[in-house]
């Protein structure tokens, strides 16, 4: 068994990284080099791709977005704005028994964590995709676990027949009012609806217009997603949703709605049409996200998806913990980063 080597990948190795992501159970569109590089550049963040090699073969890795708030702390995270998952990806061992699979995954994670420890970050946060079902390699080394939830909807059955009664009523209500949906890639429409969605909640948008538009342009250019809008018979935009995908499944990436059209059922119709369209084009499932926010969970669960856990882990050093306590004494609940 060859010794594992972890190093920061260079530009010439991005193709190998993407091949690793495509073949890994943990790999998603959010792990691809196109996504990571574009998202980091739009936020002026440094991006590091850690690769774990066994001889000449890249068998695992982990992306890290780096930041240095106040020029005091060195922080690393596998996720960033508009990127729900990151974390570890590993190669698959076909037809292997359970013990060998666990040894394979644990070796890779151990090597990655040893390298990360040498970098001496004050805080490291990894949010793994649902494909990583075992985080014992982290917790045995003192990392703190966090459990998140998402919803995954299989796209095999008749969508309309499997949704809850109130969702069917909302779809019919929207149809009776002349609301319809169509695929339409328009960043301006989406930004306007996003601003209005967050204004209704008394919040600012979590990203800038430039950041959103840049990601949408990349999604369209690379052919890894689409935007669908629901509009009234008079042409008013009622709701919009952006879906992205990889070889495994589609992902409901972001959605927004005009507050005045929330009672019309436009959002339910939009989701139904999106799921039906994806099914007709051969997608087997869609990750609906939304499992960690109660009001979104209530809406999404009406489509009868399966609830799936996924796992985050974090590790802190003393300086981060001290600054966190100091900041929370002045601003309760606010992290130092």
C-alpha positions in Angstrom: 0.0 0.0 0.0 1.6 3.2 -1.2 1.9 6.2 1.2 -0.6 9.0 0.5 0.6 12.5 -0.5 -1.6 15.6 0.0 -0.8 18.8 -1.9 -2.4 21.9 -3.3 -3.5 21.2 -6.9 -2.3 23.5 -9.7 -4.1 24.6 -12.8 -2.9 21.7 -14.9 -4.5 19.3 -12.4 -8.0 20.7 -12.6 -9.0 18.1 -15.3 -8.0 15.3 -12.9 -9.9 17.0 -10.1 -13.1 17.1 -12.2 -12.7 13.5 -13.1 -12.4 12.7 -9.4 -15.6 14.7 -8.7 -17.5 13.0 -11.5 -16.7 9.5 -10.3 -17.1 10.1 -6.6 -20.3 9.5 -4.6 -19.7 12.8 -2.8 -19.0 14.8 -5.9 -21.6 17.4 -7.0 -21.8 20.3 -9.4 -20.7 22.5 -6.5 -17.4 20.6 -6.3 -16.4 21.2 -10.0 -13.5 23.4 -10.8 -15.7 25.7 -13.0 -18.0 26.3 -10.0 -15.3 26.7 -7.4 -13.0 29.0 -9.4 -15.9 31.3 -10.6 -17.5 31.6 -7.2 -14.1 32.3 -5.5 -13.2 35.0 -8.1 -16.6 36.8 -7.7 -16.1 37.0 -3.9 -12.4 37.9 -4.2 -11.6 34.8 -2.1 -8.5 32.6 -2.3 -9.3 29.0 -3.3 -7.3 26.0 -2.5 -8.0 22.5 -3.9 -6.3 19.9 -1.7 -5.6 16.7 -3.6 -4.7 13.3 -2.1 -2.5 11.2 -4.3 -1.7 7.5 -4.1 1.3 7.3 -6.3 0.2 9.0 -9.5 -3.5 8.6 -8.9 -5.7 11.4 -7.4 -7.9 9.4 -5.0 -9.4 12.2 -2.9 -9.5 15.9 -2.1 -11.3 18.8 -0.5 -11.8 22.4 -1.7 -11.2 25.3 0.7 -12.2 28.9 0.4 -9.8 31.0 2.5 -10.5 34.3 4.3 -8.7 36.5 6.8 -11.1 38.8 8.7 -9.6 41.8 10.4 -6.2 40.4 9.3 -6.2 38.5 12.5 -7.8 35.1 11.8 -7.0 32.5 9.2 -10.3 30.8 8.2 -11.0 28.0 5.8 -14.4 26.7 4.6 -15.5 24.2 2.0 -18.6 26.3 1.2 -19.3 29.9 0.4 -22.2 32.0 -0.7 -24.3 30.2 -3.3 -22.4 27.0 -2.6 -24.4 24.7 -0.3 -21.9 21.8 -0.3 -18.2 21.2 -0.4 -16.2 18.9 1.7 -14.4 15.7 1.0 -14.6 13.7 -2.2 -13.0 10.2 -2.6 -12.7 7.6 -5.3 -15.0 4.6 -5.3 -13.8 1.0 -4.9 -16.0 -1.2 -7.0 -17.1 -4.5 -5.5 -15.2 -4.0 -2.3 -16.4 -5.3 1.0 -17.4 -2.9 3.8 -14.1 -3.0 5.8 -12.0 -2.2 2.7 -14.3 0.7 1.8 -14.0 2.2 5.3 -10.3 1.8 5.3 -10.0 3.5 1.9 -12.2 6.5 3.0 -10.6 6.8 6.4 -7.0 6.8 5.0 -7.9 9.7 2.6 -9.7 11.8 5.2 -6.9 11.2 7.8 -4.3 12.4 5.2 -6.3 15.4 4.3 -6.9 16.4 8.0 -3.2 16.0 8.8 -2.3 18.4 6.0 -5.0 20.8 7.0 -3.6 20.7 10.6 -0.2 21.7 9.3 -1.7 24.8 7.7 -2.7 26.0 11.2 -6.0 27.6 10.4 -7.8 29.2 13.3 -11.1 27.8 12.1 -12.0 25.2 9.5 -15.6 24.5 8.5 -16.5 21.6 6.1 -20.0 21.0 4.9 -20.0 17.7 3.2 -22.5 16.6 0.5 -25.1 13.9 1.3 -22.8 11.4 -0.4 -20.5 11.3 2.6 -22.5 9.2 5.1 -19.7 8.5 7.6 -17.8 11.2 9.5 -16.2 9.1 12.2 -12.8 9.8 10.7 -13.4 13.5 11.7 -15.0 13.1 15.1 -12.3 10.6 16.2 -9.8 13.4 15.6 -11.6 15.9 17.7 -13.7 17.7 15.0 -17.1 18.9 16.0 -20.1 17.3 14.0 -23.2 19.1 12.8 -26.2 17.5 11.2 -28.0 19.2 8.3 -31.0 18.0 6.3 -32.1 18.2 2.7 -35.0 16.8 0.7 -34.4 14.6 -2.4 -37.3 13.9 -4.7 -37.3 10.9 -7.0 -38.6 11.8 -10.5 -40.0 8.4 -11.4 -43.7 8.9 -10.7 -46.4 11.2 -11.8 -45.5 14.4 -9.9 -49.0 15.7 -9.6 -50.4 12.5 -8.2 -47.7 12.1 -5.5 -47.9 15.7 -4.0 -50.0 16.6 -1.0 -53.6 17.8 -1.4 -52.8 21.4 -0.7 -50.1 21.5 -3.3 -52.5 20.1 -5.9 -55.0 22.8 -5.0 -52.4 25.5 -5.3 -51.3 24.2 -8.7 -54.9 24.2 -9.9 -55.5 27.7 -8.4 -52.5 29.1 -10.4 -53.7 27.4 -13.6 -57.2 28.8 -13.2 -55.7 32.3 -12.8 -53.8 32.0 -16.1 -50.4 31.6 -14.5 -47.9 29.6 -16.6 -44.2 28.8 -16.6 -41.5 28.7 -19.2 -37.7 28.3 -19.3 -36.2 31.8 -19.5 -32.7 32.8 -18.5 -32.9 36.4 -17.3 -30.6 37.5 -14.4 -32.4 40.8 -14.1 -35.8 39.1 -13.4 -34.2 36.8 -10.9 -32.4 39.6 -9.1 -35.5 41.7 -8.8 -37.5 38.8 -7.4 -34.7 38.0 -5.0 -34.5 41.5 -3.6 -38.3 41.6 -3.1 -38.2 38.2 -1.4 -35.7 39.3 1.2 -37.2 42.7 1.6 -40.4 41.0 2.7 -38.4 39.2 5.4 -36.7 42.4 6.5 -33.3 41.2 5.2 -30.7 42.1 2.7 -29.9 39.7 -0.1 -27.1 37.3 0.9 -25.1 38.1 -2.3 -24.6 41.1 -4.6 -26.2 41.5 -8.0 -22.7 41.2 -9.6 -22.1 37.9 -7.8 -25.5 36.4 -8.7 -25.2 37.5 -12.4 -21.7 36.1 -12.6 -22.8 32.7 -11.4 -25.9 32.7 -13.6 -23.7 33.5 -16.6 -21.3 30.7 -15.8 -24.3 28.2 -15.3 -25.6 29.2 -18.7 -22.3 29.2 -20.5 -21.3 25.7 -19.2 -24.8 24.3 -19.7 -25.1 23.0 -16.1 -28.5 24.5 -15.3 -31.5 26.5 -16.3 -33.9 29.2 -15.1 -37.7 28.9 -15.2 -40.1 31.7 -14.5 -43.8 31.7 -13.7 -45.8 34.7 -15.0 -49.4 35.9 -15.0 -51.6 36.2 -18.1 -50.7 39.9 -18.1 -47.0 39.2 -18.1 -46.1 40.0 -14.5 -43.3 37.9 -13.1 -44.7 35.9 -10.2 -41.8 33.5 -9.3 -38.5 32.2 -10.6 -36.3 29.2 -9.9 -32.7 28.3 -11.0 -31.9 24.6 -11.2 -28.4 23.2 -11.7 -27.3 19.7 -12.3 -24.5 17.1 -12.5 -24.5 13.5 -13.7 -26.1 12.2 -10.5 -29.1 14.5 -10.1 -30.5 18.0 -10.4 -30.3 20.6 -7.6 -32.8 23.3 -6.8 -30.2 26.0 -6.4 -32.2 29.2 -5.8 -35.7 30.5 -6.0 -37.6 33.7 -5.4 -41.1 35.0 -5.7 -43.0 38.3 -5.9 -44.7 38.8 -2.4 -48.0 39.9 -3.9 -48.2 36.6 -5.9 -47.5 34.2 -3.1 -51.2 33.5 -2.5 -51.8 32.6 -6.2 -50.0 29.2 -6.1 -47.4 30.3 -8.6 -44.6 28.9 -6.6 -46.2 25.4 -6.5 -47.0 25.5 -10.2 -43.4 26.5 -10.9 -42.0 23.6 -8.9 -44.4 21.2 -10.5 -43.5 22.3 -14.0 -39.7 22.2 -13.2 -39.8 18.7 -11.8 -42.0 17.4 -14.7 -39.7 18.9 -17.3 -36.6 17.4 -15.6 -38.3 14.0 -15.4 -39.1 14.2 -19.2 -35.5 14.9 -19.9 -34.3 11.8 -18.1 -33.3 13.2 -14.6 -33.9 10.6 -11.9 -34.0 12.9 -8.9 -33.7 16.5 -7.7 -32.2 17.7 -4.5 -34.6 20.3 -3.2 -32.4 21.7 -0.4 -34.6 23.6 2.1 -34.4 21.1 4.9 -32.9 23.5 7.4 -35.4 26.3 7.3 -38.8 25.6 8.8 -40.9 27.7 6.5 -39.2 26.3 3.4 -39.4 22.7 4.7 -43.1 23.1 5.1 -43.4 24.1 1.5 -41.0 21.6 0.0 -42.2 18.6 2.0 -45.6 19.0 0.3 -44.1 17.4 -2.8 -43.4 14.2 -0.9 -39.6 14.0 -1.1 -37.4 11.9 1.1 -35.6 13.6 4.0 -31.8 13.0 3.8 -29.2 14.1 6.4 -25.8 15.5 5.5 -22.9 16.3 7.8 -20.7 19.2 8.6 -17.6 19.3 10.8 -15.5 22.1 12.2 -12.3 22.5 14.0 -11.2 25.6 16.0 -8.0 26.8 17.6 -7.7 28.7 20.8 -7.4 32.2 19.3 -10.6 31.7 17.4 -12.4 30.6 20.5 -11.1 33.5 22.5 -12.2 36.1 19.9 -15.5 34.4 19.5 -16.2 34.8 23.2 -15.2 38.4 23.2 -17.3 39.2 20.1 -20.3 37.3 21.5 -20.1 39.3 24.7 -20.7 42.4 22.6 -22.8 41.0 19.8 -24.5 37.8 21.0 -24.7 35.0 18.4 -22.2 36.7 16.0 -19.1 34.6 15.0 -15.7 36.4 14.8 -15.4 35.8 11.1 
